[in-house]
Amino acid sequence: MEWVEIEWTILEPDQRAGTVPPDTAQVPYVGRARGVTSGGPQIGDEAEIVTSSGRRLRGRVVTRAPGYTHSFGAPLPAWLEMREHIRTSVLEA
Amino acid sequence: MISTSSYDALMERREEILRQATGLDYGSFSDGPLVVDYERLMAATGYSPEDVRRIQRATGVGATPFLELRNVTRMVRSVSPPGYGARVFLKEEAANPSGSFKDRRASMSAHHAAKLGYAGIVAATSGNYGAAIASQAAMHGLRAIVIQETYDSAMRGQPEILEKARKCEALGAEVLQTTVGPELFFVLLSVLQETGFFNASLYTPFSVQGIETLGEEIVEDTRAATGRDPAVVLATHAGGGMCTGVGRGLRRAGATDAQLVAVSVDLRGLHMASDGDFNRKSFTTGHTGFSLPFTSWPDRVDVPRNAARSLRYIDRFVTVTQGSVFYATELLAQAEGLERGPAGNTSLAAALVLARELPRDAVLVVTETEYTGAGKTPWAQLSFAREMGVDVLAGPPSAEVPGERIALPSSLEQLAVSEVDLDRVRRSYVNAARRVVQRPLDARERSFLREDARLEADPEAEAA
């Protein structure tokens, strides 16, 4: 049993809604979901997953054992300037 | 991939799918494409205000702390004219189970879906609402699917949205992520058809009724803390649900003199369905990309008629810059010891400006906070903005250009709001109505528009 992320094309560019702007109309509409699979598929393989809601979805495996990599970020110079002002005014108040 | 014929076939079945997925016969509240019997639509939930409180309390939703921001008030007074600088209070909505006011919205849908025997609930949202749906579904023993617009075509996702996906998955929901596009509605329909789950849309009467308690609590809390009614209540405006629900709650609690101010982050100039613009904004909700189109045509939603009709309730509409909201976020953390998510501080950013306009004994209430975490911090979002080619500079709000430059204010005096001309919004709504009806408006339609857009005169005169 393995936790993977799959991807599939929902709509090709020529199937997209008529209202989308030109840059969006040039690219496919793509879906991704995570779930449990078996058989040890490799990246790029077609696989079926069972999602947390119990649905079965098929697609290409894009990540095996996907985690979360979003972070707290890093400070930028303009942020530091704002922060210095806020520290000063908080201490003065 | 699906065939074009199945796409068209599904879109043709939308009314039927949505009726089955909400249990509401929207046709019975509508009279043509424009007129909706709004109070009958709101009453169609079958829940009284007392029922809503009881249902929410059963899952720990609502009755959140009401905090006076004493240090912020002191700082605002130091830049206000003598005798000015209102007392600033804040409703700590981050204390709801999933960390935002969205639990109030999700609570009624989840309760109703469980009562009617649906096996699960579905919502299309990239916001905190997903976590609220996941949390409420868990509490009610329902399955949950959150459909989230997440990535641009290079599969880059904003840290804030990635964090919301993580939270949904942590609470047991399936998260179906898509690239940019309005076809999200098609995905929603296909999931509803496949699963038979309840459509916990942000725009049903269940959702809006769930927010009314926030307006009522604000009045009760303000009276208890100060012995008076709030002079100004600030609510973030995206699709209009918070302004509508809070406005209804304020009225029910009898705070008829409280001015309700809608606040949105200014993202004018960015196209919300553009693959290239998608990641050039640091706010994924509560911005003008929703609030301007939704106020000028409320029925552009994932149910046949929108229960969030904010023009009925808002008295003033202002925008703030992204940089101003990051400023307010830092100030809330450092002056008040409350580290909260940036997007939930949109109204606070406007409060720092509007409090200066009010006398010292007046009370100004900010309606929300939201949880924070990795991805939902100024650092994470500003770093990502810079990776996407957006400049991040020190400067006043006037220096900000959505999608190109974020200006971080370097003093409280620099903060400012921009007024949105509500009469102009009302006229756009009337013009949109004309385009939809495609003939002169009849007497019923004109009367409805006067009520729905709070027009002072007959729309025939307004449009002229």
HADDOCK unambig.tbl for C-alpha pairs under 7 A between the chains (distance, minus, plus):
assign (segid A and resid 9 and name CA) (segid B and resid 1 and name CA) 5.15 0.50 0.50
assign (segid A and resid 10 and name CA) (segid B and resid 1 and name CA) 4.55 0.50 0.50
assign (segid A and resid 10 and name CA) (segid B and resid 2 and name CA) 6.35 0.50 0.50
assign (segid A and resid 11 and name CA) (segid B and resid 1 and name CA) 5.66 0.50 0.50
assign (segid A and resid 11 and name CA) (segid B and resid 2 and name CA) 6.60 0.50 0.50
assign (segid A and resid 15 and name CA) (segid B and resid 4 and name CA) 6.55 0.50 0.50
assign (segid A and resid 17 and name CA) (segid B and resid 183 and name CA) 6.67 0.50 0.50
assign (segid A and resid 20 and name CA) (segid B and resid 181 and name CA) 6.97 0.50 0.50
assign (segid A and resid 20 and name CA) (segid B and resid 273 and name CA) 6.14 0.50 0.50
assign (segid A and resid 21 and name CA) (segid B and resid 273 and name CA) 6.67 0.50 0.50
assign (segid A and resid 21 and name CA) (segid B and resid 274 and name CA) 5.82 0.50 0.50
assign (segid A and resid 23 and name CA) (segid B and resid 274 and name CA) 6.37 0.50 0.50
assign (segid A and resid 23 and name CA) (segid B and resid 275 and name CA) 6.00 0.50 0.50
assign (segid A and resid 23 and name CA) (segid B and resid 276 and name CA) 6.75 0.50 0.50
assign (segid A and resid 24 and name CA) (segid B and resid 274 and name CA) 5.58 0.50 0.50
assign (segid A and resid 24 and name CA) (segid B and resid 275 and name CA) 4.96 0.50 0.50
assign (segid A and resid 27 and name CA) (segid B and resid 153 and name CA) 6.71 0.50 0.50
assign (segid A and resid 29 and name CA) (segid B and resid 179 and name CA) 5.87 0.50 0.50
assign (segid A and resid 30 and name CA) (segid B and resid 178 and name CA) 5.53 0.50 0.50
assign (segid A and resid 30 and name CA) (segid B and resid 179 and name CA) 5.47 0.50 0.50
assign (segid A and resid 31 and name CA) (segid B and resid 176 and name CA) 6.78 0.50 0.50
assign (segid A and resid 31 and name CA) (segid B and resid 177 and name CA) 5.54 0.50 0.50
assign (segid A and resid 31 and name CA) (segid B and resid 178 and name CA) 4.38 0.50 0.50
assign (segid A and resid 31 and name CA) (segid B and resid 179 and name CA) 6.70 0.50 0.50
assign (segid A and resid 32 and name CA) (segid B and resid 176 and name CA) 5.95 0.50 0.50
assign (segid A and resid 32 and name CA) (segid B and resid 177 and name CA) 5.04 0.50 0.50
assign (segid A and resid 32 and name CA) (segid B and resid 178 and name CA) 6.26 0.50 0.50
assign (segid A and resid 33 and name CA) (segid B and resid 175 and name CA) 6.22 0.50 0.50
assign (segid A and resid 33 and name CA) (segid B and resid 176 and name CA) 5.07 0.50 0.50
assign (segid A and resid 33 and name CA) (segid B and resid 177 and name CA) 6.21 0.50 0.50
assign (segid A and resid 51 and name CA) (segid B and resid 174 and name CA) 5.86 0.50 0.50
assign (segid A and resid 52 and name CA) (segid B and resid 172 and name CA) 6.22 0.50 0.50
assign (segid A and resid 52 and name CA) (segid B and resid 173 and name CA) 5.77 0.50 0.50
assign (segid A and resid 52 and name CA) (segid B and resid 174 and name CA) 4.83 0.50 0.50
assign (segid A and resid 53 and name CA) (segid B and resid 143 and name CA) 5.37 0.50 0.50
assign (segid A and resid 53 and name CA) (segid B and resid 144 and name CA) 5.99 0.50 0.50
assign (segid A and resid 53 and name CA) (segid B and resid 145 and name CA) 6.56 0.50 0.50
assign (segid A and resid 53 and name CA) (segid B and resid 173 and name CA) 6.36 0.50 0.50
assign (segid A and resid 53 and name CA) (segid B and resid 174 and name CA) 5.46 0.50 0.50
assign (segid A and resid 70 and name CA) (segid B and resid 159 and name CA) 5.53 0.50 0.50
assign (segid A and resid 70 and name CA) (segid B and resid 162 and name CA) 6.77 0.50 0.50
assign (segid A and resid 70 and name CA) (segid B and resid 163 and name CA) 6.97 0.50 0.50
assign (segid A and resid 70 and name CA) (segid B and resid 374 and name CA) 6.36 0.50 0.50
assign (segid A and resid 70 and name CA) (segid B and resid 375 and name CA) 5.60 0.50 0.50
assign (segid A and resid 71 and name CA) (segid B and resid 374 and name CA) 4.82 0.50 0.50
assign (segid A and resid 71 and name CA) (segid B and resid 375 and name CA) 5.40 0.50 0.50
assign (segid A and resid 71 and name CA) (segid B and resid 380 and name CA) 6.41 0.50 0.50
assign (segid A and resid 72 and name CA) (segid B and resid 374 and name CA) 4.62 0.50 0.50
assign (segid A and resid 72 and name CA) (segid B and resid 375 and name CA) 5.62 0.50 0.50
assign (segid A and resid 72 and name CA) (segid B and resid 377 and name CA) 6.37 0.50 0.50
assign (segid A and resid 72 and name CA) (segid B and resid 379 and name CA) 6.23 0.50 0.50
assign (segid A and resid 72 and name CA) (segid B and resid 380 and name CA) 4.92 0.50 0.50
assign (segid A and resid 73 and name CA) (segid B and resid 379 and name CA) 4.74 0.50 0.50
assign (segid A and resid 73 and name CA) (segid B and resid 380 and name CA) 3.73 0.50 0.50
assign (segid A and resid 73 and name CA) (segid B and resid 383 and name CA) 6.01 0.50 0.50
assign (segid A and resid 74 and name CA) (segid B and resid 379 and name CA) 5.30 0.50 0.50
assign (segid A and resid 74 and name CA) (segid B and resid 380 and name CA) 6.58 0.50 0.50
assign (segid A and resid 74 and name CA) (segid B and resid 383 and name CA) 6.40 0.50 0.50
assign (segid A and resid 75 and name CA) (segid B and resid 379 and name CA) 5.51 0.50 0.50
assign (segid A and resid 78 and name CA) (segid B and resid 392 and name CA) 6.49 0.50 0.50
assign (segid A and resid 78 and name CA) (segid B and resid 393 and name CA) 5.11 0.50 0.50
assign (segid A and resid 78 and name CA) (segid B and resid 394 and name CA) 4.90 0.50 0.50
assign (segid A and resid 78 and name CA) (segid B and resid 408 and name CA) 6.68 0.50 0.50
assign (segid A and resid 79 and name CA) (segid B and resid 408 and name CA) 6.92 0.50 0.50
assign (segid A and resid 81 and name CA) (segid B and resid 394 and name CA) 6.96 0.50 0.50
assign (segid A and resid 81 and name CA) (segid B and resid 410 and name CA) 6.84 0.50 0.50
assign (segid A and resid 82 and name CA) (segid B and resid 408 and name CA) 6.49 0.50 0.50
assign (segid A and resid 82 and name CA) (segid B and resid 409 and name CA) 6.42 0.50 0.50
assign (segid A and resid 82 and name CA) (segid B and resid 410 and name CA) 4.94 0.50 0.50
assign (segid A and resid 85 and name CA) (segid B and resid 410 and name CA) 6.06 0.50 0.50
assign (segid A and resid 85 and name CA) (segid B and resid 411 and name CA) 6.56 0.50 0.50
assign (segid A and resid 86 and name CA) (segid B and resid 331 and name CA) 6.46 0.50 0.50
assign (segid A and resid 90 and name CA) (segid B and resid 335 and name CA) 5.73 0.50 0.50
assign (segid A and resid 93 and name CA) (segid B and resid 74 and name CA) 6.77 0.50 0.50
assign (segid A and resid 93 and name CA) (segid B and resid 75 and name CA) 6.16 0.50 0.50
